[in-house]
Amino acid sequence: EVQLVESGGGLVQPGRSLRLSCAASGFTFDDYAMHWVRQAPGKGLEWVSGISWNSGSIGYADSVKGRFTISRDNAKNSLYLQMNSLRAEDTALYYCAKGQTLVVPAATLDYWGQGTLVTVSS
Amino acid sequence: QSALTQPASVSGSPGQSITISCTGTSSDVGGYNYVSWYQQHPGKAPKLMIYEVSNRPSGVSNRFSGSKSGNTASLTISGLQAEDEADYYCSSYTSSSTLFGGGTKLTVL
């Protein structure tokens, strides 16, 4: 059974940093691209970033480019999102999602975690 | 890039069929056969319902079907059931990102 478990969310002041993690199990982690998708309270889904199976290809939404960094550790079956210079508009539930293929961008996200909440507020 | 356009809400009675549209451009929906649909119940994670326009993952009811014409994709749910009440999101591959629609709230009357 595929499982994706996010952690690292919390309350953070504007301008500060936070690092999210996603622990994956139930599939061969290094065979697939992985992604972060966020959902602001009461709003829709927004793709944030994706990383290919070997970290050779990475993409970011314009809204986070230059501030967020995605990475993965295939030996630990883990995905990360380093978020710097956080803004109030980054407040959202952040989901880790498995791509259906090796590469980014994703055509299909076939499994999702339950999300970790990031709140940016003073 | 702008989000894909979906109606904010649709409704139907049990047993009826409904269709949710998802309109993009030739750079996304119209340019690739890579449209997906996700179902999200309140407080839950999204669940993949349709991928590559019209394919159903294992375990998804055949009451759910997808199609595409030009720059508009559609999700049809037939034999509407109470458990289908949820938010539905379309997404499309683009050359640089994954684009989502704004979401459609389905109400089963």
Chai-1 contact restraints between the chains, C-beta under 6 A:
chainA,res_idxA,chainB,res_idxB,connection_type,confidence,min_distance_angstrom,max_distance_angstrom,comment,restraint_id
A,G44,B,G102,contact,1.0,0.0,6.0,A-B,restraint_1
A,G44,B,G103,contact,1.0,0.0,6.0,A-B,restraint_2
A,L45,B,Y89,contact,1.0,0.0,6.0,A-B,restraint_3
A,L45,B,F100,contact,1.0,0.0,6.0,A-B,restraint_4
A,W47,B,S97,contact,1.0,0.0,6.0,A-B,restraint_5
A,W47,B,T98,contact,1.0,0.0,6.0,A-B,restraint_6
A,P105,B,Y93,contact,1.0,0.0,6.0,A-B,restraint_7
A,P105,B,S97,contact,1.0,0.0,6.0,A-B,restraint_8
A,P105,B,T98,contact,1.0,0.0,6.0,A-B,restraint_9
A,A106,B,T98,contact,1.0,0.0,6.0,A-B,restraint_10
A,A107,B,Y34,contact,1.0,0.0,6.0,A-B,restraint_11
A,A107,B,Y93,contact,1.0,0.0,6.0,A-B,restraint_12
A,T108,B,S36,contact,1.0,0.0,6.0,A-B,restraint_13
A,T108,B,Y51,contact,1.0,0.0,6.0,A-B,restraint_14
A,D110,B,L48,contact,1.0,0.0,6.0,A-B,restraint_15
A,W112,B,A45,contact,1.0,0.0,6.0,A-B,restraint_16
A,W112,B,P46,contact,1.0,0.0,6.0,A-B,restraint_17
A,Q114,B,A45,contact,1.0,0.0,6.0,A-B,restraint_18
